[in-house]
Amino acid sequence: MPVAGLSAAPPDSLRRAATDSVISVQCPGYPTLRVASILFVGNKVTKEPVLRAELDFREGDTLRAATFSKRLEANRRRLFNLQLFHQVLLQAVCRDGEVTILYSVQERWYTFPVPIFSLADRNFRSWLDRADRWQRVDYGLHLVRRNFRGRNEQLLANVQLGFNRKYEVFYEAPGYGRRRRIGLGAGLSYYRSHALDYATVQDRLANLRQENDFPIERQYATLGLRWRRTVQHLTALDVSYHREQVSDSVLYYNPTYYLHGPRREYVELSLVSTLNQRHTFAYPLTGQYAQLALSYRTFLTPGTPDVLTLRGRYARYLALGGPFYYTIGTAAQVRLARSVGYADNRAFGYDVLVRGYDAYVIDGHHYGLVQQGLTYRLLDVGQLQLNGVRTTKFNTIPLVFYLNTFADVGYVQTPAPRPTNRLPNKLLASTGVALHLVTYYDWVLTLEYARTREREGGFFFRTQFPI
């Protein structure tokens, strides 16, 4: 008998279609359903084995009818979270206990030659505080080819001139073979700069600039294996070789920048396991995220002790009902070493931040961070159509606005902070309000106002999801 198809809700929506009832109408009285065939349409570039590897069922499998539609939707979200498609739609037709499943995808544009014009500082606030700010810019070309060969591989190259010189090439393949379980990562990088932050004074970076010289030069090569269960579970094992050197002027101002001498070489072994069960990766509203990272750095330079670092992160995302959502996230680091140089003693102010303390850095071995946020879906504009743009990869722009209030608490422990630095070994806290804009190609733009425990406040702009 002919039956209607089943379409999923938009990928950025938490509204759930009544899929179970539709399937039960199509095939009443069947406690189990057999997967007769799985079809994909719209994947002109993406190879079908890449898509099939994300599914947790195959043709011929028998699945429970009561949870069948929820399982189809969970697999649709996995395909969408490959971040290769603007949208993934689902249809299913059932006859005599056998189901034909159709996933329809709309592919993105995968090649991005992006001109580089960036600030040579940690963030906009830090750049604004520099007297020579307009000389601290970088320019060049950043080239990304996603979904290379249609196999979800990625090629990345950087040619950057200006204040910081950088030449890099990286290759990432999440998985090979029919099951796409074992993958590969590799890269080369060369970097040097006319300036270097050589110390932290009054919780701010002290900078050395040399117009005719480069106070810092770094080179490294990396090679690693990937074990990939699905897009939601990835483990990476990498080994890298690093060679770095600073000018004598750096050691004049900070003799312990590298602990011993102007040069060092080391080999680093890192293991990172990530479990990402968020409903969407770009701007999650429900689900959970967990990551555990272990790195061991052994120095080839005599007299420098090895460093063992353990980092962890966990976040939970909850729907409170209606347009309200709640998020709580934690992050922690434990670093074990007899002693570390200034270059390795980083905590807050780089990859991890108590919001509102953007102008500061906090050095230390260990840290803990708790972040909370209450989010309200303010306005869903939907899909804006761009007249005159013919390709579907660019002619629709989704726009969703969220209003967010947040509170952060963090602590950095260090055994012997500089007397001028007041933020290590002290509880840090902030609250604030933010406006988030979510649009296509996983762009999240955030404008925040934060006020710290020290009664300092300011506006901050970010280009990523904060938790």
C-alpha positions in Angstrom: 0.0 0.0 0.0 1.4 3.5 -0.8 2.3 5.6 2.3 3.7 9.0 2.9 7.4 9.5 3.6 8.8 10.7 6.8 10.9 13.9 7.0 13.1 15.0 9.9 12.9 18.4 11.6 15.4 21.0 10.6 19.0 20.2 11.8 19.1 23.2 14.1 15.8 22.5 15.7 14.8 20.5 18.7 11.2 20.1 17.5 10.6 16.3 17.1 8.5 14.8 14.4 6.1 12.2 15.4 8.0 9.5 13.6 7.0 6.5 15.7 3.3 7.0 15.0 3.9 7.3 11.3 5.9 4.0 11.1 3.2 2.3 13.2 0.5 3.4 10.8 2.6 2.1 7.8 3.3 -1.3 9.4 0.7 -2.0 12.1 1.2 -5.1 14.3 4.9 -5.6 13.6 7.0 -5.7 16.8 10.2 -5.7 14.8 11.1 -4.2 11.4 13.6 -5.4 8.8 15.8 -2.9 7.0 15.3 -3.7 3.4 17.4 -1.0 1.8 19.3 2.2 2.7 19.5 4.9 0.0 21.4 8.2 -0.2 20.7 11.1 -2.6 22.4 14.5 -3.0 25.9 13.2 -2.2 27.6 14.3 -5.5 31.0 14.6 -3.9 30.8 12.6 -0.7 31.4 8.8 -1.2 28.6 6.6 0.0 30.9 4.4 2.2 31.6 7.6 4.3 27.9 7.9 5.0 27.2 4.2 5.6 30.1 4.1 8.1 28.2 6.5 10.4 25.1 4.3 10.6 24.6 1.8 13.4 22.5 -0.5 11.3 22.8 -2.2 7.9 20.5 -3.8 5.3 19.1 -7.0 6.6 19.2 -5.9 10.3 16.0 -6.4 12.4 15.2 -3.6 14.7 12.5 -3.0 17.4 9.5 -1.1 15.9 8.9 0.9 19.2 12.3 2.7 19.0 12.9 2.4 15.2 12.1 6.0 14.3 14.2 7.4 17.2 17.1 5.4 15.9 16.7 6.7 12.4 16.7 10.3 13.8 19.9 9.6 15.9 21.6 8.3 12.7 20.4 11.4 10.8 22.1 13.6 13.4 25.3 11.7 13.0 25.3 12.4 9.3 24.6 16.0 9.9 27.4 16.3 12.5 29.9 15.2 9.9 29.7 19.0 9.2 29.7 18.2 5.4 26.1 19.2 4.7 23.8 22.1 5.1 21.0 19.7 5.9 20.2 16.0 6.1 16.6 14.9 5.6 15.1 11.5 6.3 12.3 9.5 4.7 11.2 6.0 5.5 8.6 3.7 3.8 7.4 0.5 5.4 5.6 -2.4 3.7 4.9 -5.8 5.2 7.4 -5.2 8.0 10.3 -4.2 5.7 11.5 -0.6 5.6 13.2 1.4 2.9 15.2 4.3 4.3 16.3 7.4 2.3 18.7 10.0 3.6 18.8 13.2 1.5 21.8 15.5 1.9 22.6 19.0 0.7 26.3 19.3 0.3 28.3 22.4 1.4 31.1 24.1 -0.5 34.4 22.4 0.5 37.2 24.5 -0.8 38.0 27.7 1.0 40.9 30.0 0.0 40.7 32.5 2.8 42.9 35.7 2.8 44.6 36.1 6.1 44.4 39.4 7.9 44.6 38.8 11.6 45.7 40.4 14.8 49.1 39.2 16.2 47.7 38.8 19.8 45.7 36.4 21.9 42.4 38.4 21.4 41.0 41.7 20.4 41.3 43.3 23.8 45.0 42.3 24.1 45.7 43.7 20.6 43.9 47.0 21.5 46.1 47.5 24.5 49.3 47.5 22.3 50.8 50.9 21.4 52.0 49.5 18.1 48.8 47.7 17.3 48.7 48.5 13.6 52.1 47.0 13.1 51.0 43.8 14.8 49.0 42.3 11.9 49.4 39.2 9.8 48.5 38.6 6.2 48.6 35.8 3.7 46.5 32.9 2.5 44.8 30.1 4.5 43.6 27.3 2.2 41.3 24.5 3.4 40.0 21.6 1.4 37.4 19.7 3.3 35.9 16.4 2.2 39.0 15.8 0.0 38.4 13.0 -2.5 34.9 12.8 -1.1 36.1 10.8 1.9 35.8 13.4 4.6 39.6 14.0 4.5 41.0 17.5 5.1 43.9 19.3 3.7 45.0 22.6 5.3 47.8 25.0 4.2 48.9 28.3 5.6 51.2 30.9 4.0 51.4 33.8 6.5 53.6 36.9 6.2 53.7 40.1 8.2 54.3 40.3 11.9 54.3 36.5 12.4 55.7 34.2 9.6 54.0 30.8 9.3 54.3 28.1 6.7 52.2 25.0 7.4 50.6 22.0 5.8 48.4 19.4 7.5 46.5 16.3 6.4 43.7 14.7 8.4 41.9 11.4 7.4 39.4 10.3 10.1 39.2 6.8 8.7 40.0 4.4 5.9 38.4 1.2 4.7 34.8 0.1 4.6 34.2 0.6 8.3 36.4 3.7 8.4 37.8 2.9 11.8 41.5 3.6 11.5 42.7 7.0 10.2 45.8 9.2 9.9 47.0 12.7 10.7 50.2 14.4 9.7 51.6 17.9 9.5 54.6 20.2 9.2 55.0 23.7 10.6 57.5 26.5 10.6 57.0 29.7 12.5 58.9 32.8 13.5 57.9 36.2 14.7 59.3 39.7 15.3 57.9 39.7 18.8 57.6 37.3 21.8 55.8 37.5 25.1 58.6 36.5 27.4 57.1 36.9 30.9 53.9 37.7 32.8 54.0 40.9 34.8 51.0 42.2 36.7 49.0 39.4 35.1 49.7 40.7 31.6 52.1 39.6 29.0 55.4 41.4 28.7 56.4 41.7 25.1 59.8 41.9 23.4 59.8 43.3 19.9 62.8 43.2 17.5 62.4 45.0 14.2 65.4 43.4 12.5 65.4 40.0 14.2 63.1 37.2 15.2 63.2 36.5 18.9 61.3 33.2 18.4 61.5 30.4 15.9 59.7 27.1 16.0 59.6 24.0 13.8 57.7 20.8 14.3 56.5 17.7 12.5 53.7 15.4 13.7 52.3 12.0 12.7 49.5 10.2 14.3 46.8 7.5 14.2 43.0 7.9 14.6 40.6 5.4 15.9 37.1 6.4 15.0 34.0 4.6 16.2 31.6 7.2 14.7 31.6 10.9 14.3 30.7 11.0 18.0 33.7 9.0 19.3 37.3 9.7 18.2 40.6 8.8 19.7 43.9 10.3 18.4 47.4 9.1 19.1 50.1 11.5 17.9 53.9 11.7 18.1 55.6 15.0 17.3 59.2 16.3 17.1 59.8 20.0 18.1 62.8 22.3 17.7 62.6 25.8 19.1 65.0 28.6 19.8 64.8 32.2 21.1 67.2 35.1 20.8 69.7 36.1 23.5 67.6 39.1 24.2 64.8 36.9 25.5 67.1 35.2 27.9 68.4 38.6 29.1 64.9 39.5 30.2 63.8 35.9 31.3 66.7 33.4 31.8 64.2 30.6 32.6 62.1 31.0 29.4 63.3 27.5 28.4 64.8 26.6 31.8 68.3 26.1 30.2 69.7 28.0 27.3 68.2 29.5 24.1 67.4 26.3 22.3 65.5 23.1 23.0 64.4 19.9 21.3 61.7 17.5 22.5 59.5 14.7 21.4 55.9 14.7 22.6 53.5 11.8 22.7 49.8 12.7 23.1 46.6 10.7 23.5 43.2 12.4 23.1 39.9 10.7 23.4 36.7 12.6 22.6 33.0 11.6 23.1 30.7 14.1 21.5 27.1 13.3 22.0 25.7 16.8 21.5 22.7 17.2 19.2 24.7 19.5 16.9 28.4 20.2 17.2 28.3 23.9 16.2 25.8 25.2 18.7 24.7 22.5 21.1 21.5 22.7 23.1 21.1 19.2 24.3 23.5 16.2 24.9 26.9 15.9 26.4 30.6 16.3 25.6 33.6 14.6 27.2 37.3 14.8 26.4 40.4 13.4 28.1 43.9 14.3 26.9 47.2 12.9 28.1 50.6 14.2 26.9 54.2 13.3 27.7 57.0 15.6 26.7 60.5 14.3 26.9 63.3 16.7 26.2 66.4 15.9 24.1 68.1 19.0 25.5 70.2 18.0 28.6 69.1 19.1 32.0 65.4 19.7 31.2 63.0 17.4 33.1 60.2 15.6 31.3 56.6 16.9 31.6 53.4 14.9 32.0 50.1 16.8 31.5 46.6 15.5 32.0 43.6 17.5 30.8 39.9 16.8 31.0 36.7 18.5 29.9 33.0 17.7 30.4 29.9 19.6 29.4 26.2 18.8 29.7 23.4 20.5 27.7 19.8 20.4 28.9 16.5 21.5 27.5 14.4 23.2 30.2 11.2 23.4 28.2 10.0 25.9 25.6 12.8 28.2 24.4 15.0 27.8 27.5 18.2 25.7 27.7 20.9 25.2 30.4 24.6 24.4 30.0 27.2 23.5 32.6 30.8 22.7 31.7 34.0 21.9 33.6 37.6 21.8 32.6 40.7 20.8 34.6 44.5 20.3 34.1 47.1 18.6 36.2 50.8 19.0 35.1 53.5 16.9 36.7 57.2 17.9 36.4 60.1 18.8 38.7 60.2 22.2 37.1 59.0 23.8 33.9 60.1 26.8 31.9 58.0 29.8 31.4 57.0 28.7 27.9 55.3 25.6 29.3 53.6 27.1 32.4 50.4 28.2 30.7 46.9 28.0 32.3 44.1 30.6 31.8 44.1 33.1 29.1 44.9 31.0 26.1 42.7 28.0 25.2 40.9 28.1 28.5 39.4 31.3 29.9 37.2 32.6 32.7 35.2 35.0 30.7 35.8 38.7 31.5 39.5 38.1 32.2 40.4 38.4 28.6 43.1 41.1 29.2 45.0 38.8 31.6 46.9 35.5 31.6 47.3 33.3 34.6 50.3 31.0 34.7 50.3 27.7 36.7 50.7 24.0 36.8 47.1 23.0 37.6 43.7 24.6 37.1 40.0 24.0 37.5 37.1 25.8 35.7 33.3 25.6 36.0 31.1 27.5 33.5 27.3 27.8 33.5 24.9 29.3 31.0 21.1 29.9 30.7 20.1 30.3 27.0 16.9 31.7 25.6 16.0 31.2 21.9 15.4 34.8 21.0 14.6 34.8 17.3 14.7 32.2 14.6 14.7 34.1 11.3 14.8 30.8 9.3 16.4 30.5 5.9 17.2 33.8 4.1 17.2 33.5 0.4 19.9 35.4 -1.6 18.5 36.4 -4.9 21.0 36.1 -7.8 23.0 33.4 -6.1 22.3 30.2 -8.0 24.2 27.6 -6.1 22.4 26.0 -3.1 25.7 25.9 -1.3 25.5 29.7 -0.6 22.0 31.0 -1.5 20.4 30.3 1.8 21.6 31.7 5.1 20.1 30.4 8.4 20.0 33.0 11.2 19.1 32.1 14.8 19.6 34.5 17.7 20.0 33.4 21.3 20.1 35.4 24.5 22.5 34.0 27.1 23.4 34.7 30.8 26.4 33.1 32.3 28.6 32.6 35.4 32.2 31.3 35.4 34.4 30.2 38.3 38.0 29.2 38.0 41.2 28.7 40.0 44.9 28.3 38.9 47.4 26.8 41.3 51.1 27.6 40.9 53.9 27.0 43.5 55.8 30.3 43.2 54.0 33.1 41.4 55.7 36.4 40.7 55.0 38.9 43.4 53.4 41.3 40.9 50.9 38.7 39.7 47.7 38.7 41.8 45.5 36.2 40.0 47.3 32.9 40.5 46.2 30.9 43.6 43.1 33.0 43.8 39.4 32.2 43.1 38.4 33.9 39.9 34.7 34.5 39.0 32.6 36.4 36.5 29.0 36.9 35.4 27.6 38.4 32.2 25.1 38.5 29.4 25.6 37.6 25.8 24.0 37.6 22.4 24.8 34.6 20.1 24.2 34.5 16.4 24.3 31.1 14.7 24.5 31.0 10.9 25.7 28.7 8.2 29.0 26.8 7.9 29.0 26.4 11.7 29.7 30.1 12.4 28.8 31.2 15.9 29.3 34.9 16.6 29.1 36.0 20.2 28.9 39.5 21.8 29.3 39.4 25.6 29.4 41.8 28.5 31.2 40.3 31.5 31.9 41.6 34.9 34.5 40.0 37.1 34.9 39.5 40.9 37.4 42.4 40.9 34.6 44.7 39.6 36.1 45.0 36.2 33.7 44.9 33.2 33.8 45.1 29.4 32.4 43.9 26.1 34.0 41.0 24.3 33.5 39.5 20.9 34.1 35.8 20.1 33.8 33.5 17.1 33.0 30.2 18.8 30.6 28.6 21.2 31.7 29.5 24.7 31.2 26.2 26.5 
